[in-house]
Amino acid sequence: MATEQVTVAKVGVLGAGAWGTALAIHLAKVGHQVALWSHNAEQAAKLNAERENSRYLPNIALPENLTVSSDIEAVLDQAQAVLCVVPSHAFRATLEQIKSLIAAQVHLAWATKGFEPQSKKLLHEVAQEVLGEQVRMTVLSGPTFAEEVAKGLPTAMVSASNQEDEAQYWADLFHGENFRMYTQSDMVGVEVGGAYKNIMAIATGVSDGLNMGANARAALVSRGMVEMMRFSQALGGQTETIMGLAGLGDLVLTCTDDLSRNRRFGFGLARGDLSAEQVMEEIGQVVEGVKAVRTVKQLADSLNVELPIMQQVYLLVEEKITPLQAVQALMSRSGKAEALQE
């Protein structure tokens, strides 16, 4: 299928994990000149030598127009667009590192999901603190697994920005190779969806690990979306956003497919023979839902927002209850009318 031609750009992608590498591969495939930054010099050299990210995306070749470097200044040199794909806990430090290296006209986006663990702030708030209130910024999110993006399988995401033309810029930048990017302005809702769905994935992983059945999973996903809406509204987000790709789409994907690390973490907890820390070690990658649930718990308490499923996941992660006790606590709640606001 023919795709529209877009202006070739020089793009710096910060973060050579699975997601950063996958997005860099896609951007290179659609014709951009891409420089991928790894904070680890040994990893950068290995990726350049092997022309694949054998740890996270084995057997998927890096395009010729994708280079890898541990020199962040070289990666950002003359870059017209910068995409940050580092873990949420490293987001602020990365922006501090690059703020003197990027020009005011550079397009900045991030595909990092979650809150900043230290401050409990959404990432666009962190970006404004570090780079200034007037910075042009965009968050990219949606139902995506890195491996499928890297392989070029059909994918749809959302580009949300404080400036309409910025959201469109990133949508155009990514267009092609079975990739569709929708635009909107609700950065809060998009960021909440990207963080909250990981908490729900832990819950569904526990439920499926306990063999509670498809009915229970469907109930968790649908009531999880209600909690996501309620929490987003409390922070100033729009309900419609949670009904879209960054909310419902990401929720369904993460809660129902075993490629999800958060879902696998829930499975591990359901086994009952390992601590939360041991399950994370077994998975071997960051489980964002663990950090997210601790942040959401504190914010929900301060905002007086009732989030029953999140509460049980929090108690599980903190090892204050067993998986079976969590299920029993949810099922023993008194009946009430189904509504978005309770």
Order of alpha helices (4+ residues) and beta strands (2+ residues): beta-alpha-beta-alpha-beta-beta-beta-alpha-beta-alpha-beta-alpha-beta-alpha-beta-alpha-beta-alpha-alpha-alpha-alpha-alpha-alpha-alpha-alpha-alpha
